[in-house]
Amino acid sequence: MAKDDYLSREDSGFEKWLRETFNVKLAAHAATFGLTAAQLASVNADTLNFSYWLGQSTLFKDEKEERVDYKNLLRHGPLGSPAGTPPTPPVIAAAPAGILPGIEPRIRVLVQFIKNHPDYTDTIGKDLGIIGDEQTTERSSLKPVFRLEKLSTGVNIIWKKGKVATAVRIEKQIVSSATPAPLAAPPATAAWIFLAIDTQPDYLDTTPTAGAAIWKYRLVYLIGDEQAGQWSDEASIAVG
């Protein structure tokens, strides 16, 4: 049976896996796979940086909310209510030594190296947390649902990712005339053309328009690099 991705899409889940599992247990298997001290140090640095900056983003989100609440209290009252204590600047811990961007891609390359090693076993994979859970959703039943929104900057394709898929493949069909003349022969069916692989909703199609036209779209989910499930129902929108 197919498995889900071993990495959580949520920052909190990814950070917890790095900090509590992979970074902690990797050293015990380093000799098995011939990993160097530099590789272990790289994973540790990635873990420290992601934990720190995720914590900082959460801290400043909370700090912003406190200040908005206090601002609203000062503006709206009610009259006679105590002012309370104004928010104070947070204590900021020193940041770890900087790293280059690409923590997740680096981790995935290392994990693939480990899984391709002749001494790799499922027991090691489970210990490192690099084996995804069994999928409970049948791939054949997956089918994207989306809608179109016309913006001044293009056509916004609004879709939902769900729990299994990692991306969608978007294809497009262009009908040359948006308002064909009465009794005129219908335009020839245009070919579906590849538009994009989108990993995060939503997708904005900024293709320039050349006169009035109908743009049609269809989507299909991807899990990793593999197409999964059925094509969506088609949707169209007038542009130009």
C-alpha positions as CSV (number, residue, x, y, z in Angstrom):
1,M,0.0,0.0,0.0
2,A,1.2,3.5,-0.8
3,K,2.5,5.7,2.0
4,D,2.1,9.3,2.9
5,D,5.0,11.7,2.9
6,Y,7.1,11.2,6.0
7,L,7.5,15.0,6.4
8,S,4.7,17.1,7.8
9,R,3.4,20.0,5.7
10,E,2.9,21.9,8.9
11,D,5.9,23.9,10.2
12,S,5.2,22.7,13.8
13,G,5.2,19.0,12.8
14,F,8.3,19.4,10.6
15,E,10.1,21.2,13.5
16,K,9.1,18.6,16.0
17,W,10.3,15.8,13.8
18,L,13.7,17.5,13.2
19,R,14.2,18.4,16.8
20,E,12.9,15.2,18.6
21,T,13.6,12.5,16.1
22,F,15.9,12.9,13.1
23,N,18.5,15.2,14.6
24,V,18.6,13.2,17.8
25,K,18.8,9.7,16.3
26,L,20.9,10.3,13.2
27,A,24.2,10.1,15.0
28,A,23.5,6.5,16.1
29,H,23.2,5.4,12.5
30,A,26.0,7.6,11.1
31,A,28.6,4.8,11.0
32,T,26.1,2.5,9.1
33,F,25.8,4.9,6.3
34,G,29.3,6.5,6.4
35,L,27.9,9.9,7.4
36,T,30.6,12.5,8.2
37,A,30.8,14.9,11.1
38,A,30.1,17.7,8.7
39,Q,26.8,16.1,7.6
40,L,25.7,15.6,11.2
41,A,26.7,19.2,12.0
42,S,24.7,20.4,9.0
43,V,21.5,18.7,10.2
44,N,22.0,20.1,13.6
45,A,22.5,23.6,12.3
46,D,19.3,23.2,10.2
47,T,17.4,22.0,13.2
48,L,18.6,24.9,15.4
49,N,17.8,27.5,12.8
50,F,14.3,26.2,12.0
51,S,13.4,25.8,15.6
52,Y,14.6,29.3,16.4
53,W,12.9,31.1,13.5
54,L,9.7,29.2,13.9
55,G,9.7,30.3,17.5
56,Q,10.4,33.8,16.6
57,S,7.5,33.9,14.1
58,T,5.2,32.6,16.8
59,L,6.5,35.0,19.4
60,F,6.0,38.1,17.2
61,K,2.6,36.9,16.1
62,D,1.6,36.8,19.8
63,E,3.3,40.1,20.5
64,K,1.4,41.7,17.6
65,E,-1.9,40.4,18.9
66,E,-1.2,41.8,22.4
67,R,-0.5,45.2,20.9
68,V,-3.6,45.2,18.8
69,D,-5.7,44.2,21.8
70,Y,-4.2,47.1,23.9
71,K,-4.7,49.6,21.0
72,N,-8.3,48.6,20.7
73,L,-8.8,48.9,24.5
74,L,-7.4,52.4,24.4
75,R,-9.5,53.5,21.5
76,H,-12.9,51.9,22.4
77,G,-12.8,51.6,26.1
78,P,-15.3,51.1,27.7
79,L,-15.2,54.3,29.7
80,G,-14.0,53.7,33.3
81,S,-12.2,50.5,32.5
82,P,-8.6,50.1,33.8
83,A,-5.8,50.6,31.3
84,G,-3.8,47.7,32.5
85,T,-0.2,47.2,31.8
86,P,1.0,48.2,28.3
87,P,2.8,45.4,26.4
88,T,6.6,45.5,26.8
89,P,9.3,44.5,24.3
90,P,9.9,40.7,24.3
91,V,13.3,39.2,25.4
92,I,14.9,38.0,22.1
93,A,17.3,35.0,22.4
94,A,20.4,35.2,20.3
95,A,20.0,33.6,16.9
96,P,22.1,30.5,16.0
97,A,24.8,30.8,13.3
98,G,23.3,31.4,10.0
99,I,22.7,28.8,7.3
100,L,21.9,28.8,3.6
101,P,18.2,28.4,2.6
102,G,16.9,25.0,1.7
103,I,16.5,23.0,4.9
104,E,13.8,20.6,3.6
105,P,15.5,19.9,0.2
106,R,18.8,19.2,2.0
107,I,17.0,16.8,4.4
108,R,15.2,15.0,1.6
109,V,18.5,14.5,-0.3
110,L,20.1,13.0,2.8
111,V,17.1,10.8,3.5
112,Q,17.1,9.5,-0.1
113,F,20.8,8.7,0.3
114,I,20.1,6.7,3.5
115,K,17.2,4.8,1.9
116,N,19.3,3.9,-1.2
117,H,22.1,2.6,1.0
118,P,22.5,-1.2,0.9
119,D,22.5,-1.4,4.7
120,Y,19.2,0.5,5.1
121,T,16.4,-1.3,6.8
122,D,12.8,-0.5,7.7
123,T,13.8,-0.7,11.4
124,I,16.2,2.2,10.8
125,G,13.7,4.1,8.8
126,K,11.1,3.9,11.6
127,D,13.7,4.9,14.1
128,L,14.6,8.0,12.1
129,G,11.0,8.7,11.3
130,I,11.5,8.6,7.5
131,I,8.7,6.1,6.7
132,G,5.3,7.7,6.1
133,D,2.1,6.3,7.4
134,E,0.0,3.9,5.3
135,Q,-2.4,6.0,3.2
136,T,-6.0,5.7,4.2
137,T,-7.3,7.5,1.1
138,E,-7.3,5.6,-2.1
139,R,-5.4,7.4,-4.8
140,S,-8.0,6.5,-7.4
141,S,-10.7,8.5,-5.6
142,L,-8.8,11.8,-5.5
143,K,-10.3,14.5,-7.6
144,P,-9.5,18.3,-7.2
145,V,-12.3,20.8,-6.8
146,F,-11.6,24.3,-7.8
147,R,-13.1,27.6,-8.9
148,L,-12.0,30.6,-11.0
149,E,-11.8,34.2,-10.1
150,K,-11.1,37.0,-12.6
151,L,-8.7,39.6,-11.2
152,S,-7.1,42.7,-12.8
153,T,-3.8,40.8,-12.7
154,G,-5.1,37.5,-14.3
155,V,-7.2,34.5,-13.5
156,N,-7.0,33.1,-10.0
157,I,-7.3,29.4,-9.7
158,I,-8.6,28.6,-6.2
159,W,-8.0,25.0,-5.1
160,K,-7.5,23.0,-1.9
161,K,-4.6,20.8,-1.2
162,G,-6.1,18.2,1.1
163,K,-4.2,15.8,3.3
164,V,-2.6,13.5,0.8
165,A,-1.6,15.4,-2.4
166,T,1.6,17.3,-2.5
167,A,0.7,19.5,-5.6
168,V,-1.6,19.8,-8.6
169,R,-0.9,19.8,-12.3
170,I,-2.8,22.5,-14.0
171,E,-3.7,22.4,-17.7
172,K,-5.3,25.0,-19.8
173,Q,-7.4,25.2,-23.0
174,I,-7.8,28.4,-25.0
175,V,-10.9,29.0,-27.2
176,S,-10.1,31.9,-29.5
177,S,-13.5,33.5,-29.5
178,A,-15.4,34.4,-26.4
179,T,-18.6,35.4,-28.3
180,P,-18.9,33.5,-31.5
181,A,-21.3,34.9,-34.1
182,P,-24.8,33.3,-34.2
183,L,-25.1,30.3,-36.4
184,A,-21.3,30.3,-36.9
185,A,-19.5,27.0,-36.7
186,P,-18.1,26.3,-33.2
187,P,-14.4,26.8,-32.8
188,A,-12.2,23.7,-33.2
189,T,-11.4,22.0,-29.9
190,A,-8.1,23.4,-28.7
191,A,-5.5,21.1,-27.2
192,W,-4.9,21.0,-23.5
193,I,-1.6,22.6,-22.7
194,F,0.5,22.4,-19.5
195,L,0.3,25.5,-17.4
196,A,2.0,24.8,-14.1
197,I,2.7,22.5,-11.2
198,D,1.4,24.3,-8.1
199,T,2.4,23.1,-4.6
200,Q,0.6,25.8,-2.6
201,P,-2.9,27.1,-3.3
202,D,-3.9,29.4,-5.0
203,Y,-2.4,29.8,-8.5
204,L,-2.6,33.0,-10.5
205,D,-2.5,32.7,-14.3
206,T,-1.0,35.9,-15.6
207,T,-0.8,34.9,-19.2
208,P,-1.3,38.0,-21.4
209,T,-4.6,38.1,-23.4
210,A,-4.9,38.9,-27.0
211,G,-8.5,39.8,-27.5
212,A,-11.6,38.2,-26.2
213,A,-11.3,34.5,-25.4
214,I,-12.5,31.7,-23.2
215,W,-9.9,30.0,-21.0
216,K,-10.7,26.5,-19.7
217,Y,-8.9,24.8,-16.9
218,R,-8.5,21.3,-15.4
219,L,-6.5,20.0,-12.5
220,V,-5.2,16.7,-11.3
221,Y,-3.5,15.9,-8.0
222,L,0.1,14.8,-7.7
223,I,1.7,12.8,-4.9
224,G,5.4,13.4,-5.2
225,D,6.0,13.2,-8.9
226,E,3.2,10.8,-9.7
227,Q,-0.3,11.7,-10.9
228,A,-2.9,10.6,-8.5
229,G,-6.7,10.1,-8.9
230,Q,-8.9,11.7,-11.5
231,W,-8.9,14.9,-13.5
232,S,-11.2,17.6,-12.0
233,D,-14.3,18.8,-13.7
234,E,-13.5,21.5,-16.3
235,A,-14.2,25.2,-15.6
236,S,-14.1,28.1,-18.0
237,I,-13.9,31.9,-17.7
238,A,-14.1,34.8,-20.3
239,V,-11.0,37.0,-20.5
240,G,-9.9,39.9,-22.6
